[in-house]
């Protein structure tokens, strides 16, 4: 007995769903990075830590985490400054390197979920 199966494939719908999932994943990934980096931000009054934001451009699937104070770059780059234990320079760069695999997993999980 022969069975026939008809499949209708809509590549645009699949692409749209994958893109939406990836956008959601990028948003979750940069939010994750923001949360992981906050405890490492040098703290005096908390202004630098509170200035942290995560943003996503859904059309290009790019995300960013930024700390926005006049001294944020110096605090990040100057290895000679003294800080409280656990806080200090490279407060964003180090967590990015440490969390890259986790962030990729977050994005992949959201793409898989969108395509189910």
Protein Blocks (a to p, Z undefined) as FASTA:
>chain_A
ZZdddddddfklmmmmmmmmmmmmmmmmmmmmmmmmmmmpccfklmmmmmpccdddfklo
pacdddddfklmmmmmmmmbccdehiaehklmmmmmmmmmmmmmmmmmmmmmmmZZ
